[in-house]
Amino acid sequence: MKPTEPLALHHSWPMIERDQRFAWGVVHDELPEAFVSADPAHANDVLGAIGTWECDLADNALRWSDAVYDIFDLPRRIALFRPDTLGLYREASRAAMERLRCHAIRHCRGFTLDAEIGTASGARRWMRLIAVPTAIEGKVVRLHGLKQDVTGLYC
């Protein structure tokens, strides 16, 4: 497959086609044994809680559900702005996220990315980031989506 900018096409999808290009919850070709286990409780050991997030592009204010605060080991319900959290992403993951974010805003496309983070308490985690733009009169005004701790898929 020939790569597209900013990353391979499976990282970014046109919003009108998102259901055709992204199978919810299955991003990897092979899933760990624990994930396909007959015991659903065992899968919870691999995949963590899912939280919702939103970023207002006008002021970069973040709104997170409790599960997202927990993924980052931050106190719940503290006011956050995007610059406050960028330093928690590992350099390669932050660079990939920034490229995808710019592409999403410019072209009104959603994306998914597994990003490595260092939490506020120093733990290293992998987090699945799903982002969807909201546009008003053709201009993207916010990004929102889901974040999920997927460290168990990488360890």
C-alpha positions as CSV (number, residue, x, y, z in Angstrom):
1,M,0.0,0.0,0.0
2,K,1.4,3.4,-1.0
3,P,1.4,5.8,2.0
4,T,-0.7,9.0,1.9
5,E,-0.2,12.2,3.7
6,P,0.0,12.7,6.6
7,L,0.0,9.0,7.4
8,A,-1.4,5.8,5.8
9,L,-5.1,6.1,4.9
10,H,-6.2,3.8,7.7
11,H,-5.3,6.6,10.1
12,S,-7.7,9.1,8.5
13,W,-11.1,8.8,6.9
14,P,-13.5,11.2,5.3
15,M,-16.4,11.8,7.6
16,I,-19.0,10.7,5.1
17,E,-17.3,7.4,4.8
18,R,-16.2,6.8,8.4
19,D,-18.4,3.7,9.0
20,Q,-17.0,2.1,5.8
21,R,-13.3,2.7,6.7
22,F,-13.1,2.1,10.4
23,A,-14.2,-1.0,12.2
24,W,-14.9,0.1,15.8
25,G,-12.5,-1.5,18.3
26,V,-10.4,-3.4,15.7
27,V,-7.4,-1.6,14.5
28,H,-4.8,-4.3,14.5
29,D,-4.6,-7.3,12.2
30,E,-4.1,-9.7,15.0
31,L,-5.6,-9.3,18.5
32,P,-4.0,-10.6,21.6
33,E,-5.3,-13.9,23.0
34,A,-6.7,-12.2,26.0
35,F,-8.9,-10.0,23.8
36,V,-10.4,-12.9,21.9
37,S,-10.9,-15.0,25.0
38,A,-14.4,-16.5,25.6
39,D,-14.4,-14.8,29.0
40,P,-15.4,-11.1,28.4
41,A,-14.1,-10.2,31.9
42,H,-10.6,-11.3,30.7
43,A,-10.7,-8.9,27.8
44,N,-11.1,-6.1,30.4
45,D,-7.6,-6.9,31.6
46,V,-6.3,-5.9,28.1
47,L,-8.5,-3.0,27.2
48,G,-9.2,-0.3,29.8
49,A,-12.2,2.1,30.2
50,I,-13.2,4.3,27.4
51,G,-13.7,8.0,28.0
52,T,-15.0,10.9,25.9
53,W,-13.1,14.1,25.2
54,E,-13.6,17.4,23.3
55,C,-11.3,20.3,22.3
56,D,-12.8,23.7,21.4
57,L,-10.5,25.1,18.7
58,A,-11.4,28.7,19.6
59,D,-9.5,28.6,22.9
60,N,-8.1,25.0,23.1
61,A,-10.2,24.3,26.2
62,L,-10.5,20.5,26.9
63,R,-13.6,18.8,28.3
64,W,-12.9,15.2,29.5
65,S,-15.0,12.5,31.0
66,D,-13.6,10.9,34.3
67,A,-12.2,8.0,32.4
68,V,-9.9,10.3,30.4
69,Y,-8.6,12.0,33.5
70,D,-7.9,8.5,34.9
71,I,-6.0,7.4,31.8
72,F,-3.6,10.4,32.3
73,D,-3.6,10.0,36.1
74,L,-4.8,13.6,36.5
75,P,-7.3,14.8,39.2
76,R,-10.8,14.7,37.9
77,R,-12.6,17.8,36.8
78,I,-9.6,20.2,36.8
79,A,-9.7,22.8,34.1
80,L,-7.4,21.9,31.2
81,F,-6.3,23.4,28.0
82,R,-4.6,21.5,25.2
83,P,-1.0,22.9,25.9
84,D,-1.3,21.6,29.5
85,T,-1.5,18.0,28.2
86,L,0.8,17.9,25.1
87,G,3.9,17.2,27.2
88,L,2.4,14.0,28.4
89,Y,2.6,12.4,24.9
90,R,5.8,10.7,24.0
91,E,7.7,12.6,21.3
92,A,6.9,10.2,18.3
93,S,3.2,9.9,19.3
94,R,2.9,13.6,19.8
95,A,4.4,14.3,16.3
96,A,2.0,11.8,14.7
97,M,-1.0,13.2,16.6
98,E,-0.1,16.8,15.5
99,R,0.2,15.8,11.9
100,L,-3.1,13.9,12.0
101,R,-4.8,16.7,13.9
102,C,-3.7,19.4,11.4
103,H,-4.9,17.2,8.5
104,A,-8.3,16.6,10.3
105,I,-8.9,20.3,10.8
106,R,-7.8,21.2,7.3
107,H,-9.7,18.5,5.5
108,C,-12.6,17.8,8.0
109,R,-11.5,14.2,8.4
110,G,-11.5,11.9,11.5
111,F,-8.6,9.8,12.6
112,T,-7.5,7.1,15.0
113,L,-4.1,6.7,16.5
114,D,-2.6,4.6,19.2
115,A,-0.4,7.0,21.1
116,E,2.2,6.4,23.9
117,I,1.8,8.7,26.9
118,G,3.6,9.3,30.1
119,T,1.0,9.9,32.8
120,A,1.1,12.7,35.4
121,S,2.3,10.0,37.9
122,G,5.0,8.8,35.6
123,A,3.4,5.6,34.3
124,R,3.8,4.7,30.6
125,R,0.7,3.9,28.8
126,W,-0.7,3.3,25.3
127,M,-3.9,5.1,24.5
128,R,-6.2,4.8,21.5
129,L,-7.3,8.2,20.4
130,I,-10.3,8.5,18.1
131,A,-11.0,12.0,16.8
132,V,-14.0,13.4,14.9
133,P,-14.2,17.0,13.7
134,T,-17.3,19.1,14.0
135,A,-17.7,21.8,11.3
136,I,-20.0,24.8,11.1
137,E,-20.4,26.3,7.7
138,G,-17.5,24.2,6.4
139,K,-15.0,25.3,9.1
140,V,-13.9,22.8,11.8
141,V,-14.7,24.4,15.2
142,R,-13.9,21.4,17.5
143,L,-12.6,17.9,17.7
144,H,-14.1,15.3,19.9
145,G,-14.1,11.6,20.3
146,L,-12.9,8.7,22.5
147,K,-9.8,7.8,24.4
148,Q,-9.1,4.3,25.7
149,D,-6.3,2.8,27.6
150,V,-4.9,0.0,25.3
151,T,-1.7,-0.6,27.2
152,G,-2.6,-4.3,27.4
153,L,-2.4,-4.6,23.7
154,Y,1.3,-3.6,23.7
155,C,2.6,-5.3,26.9
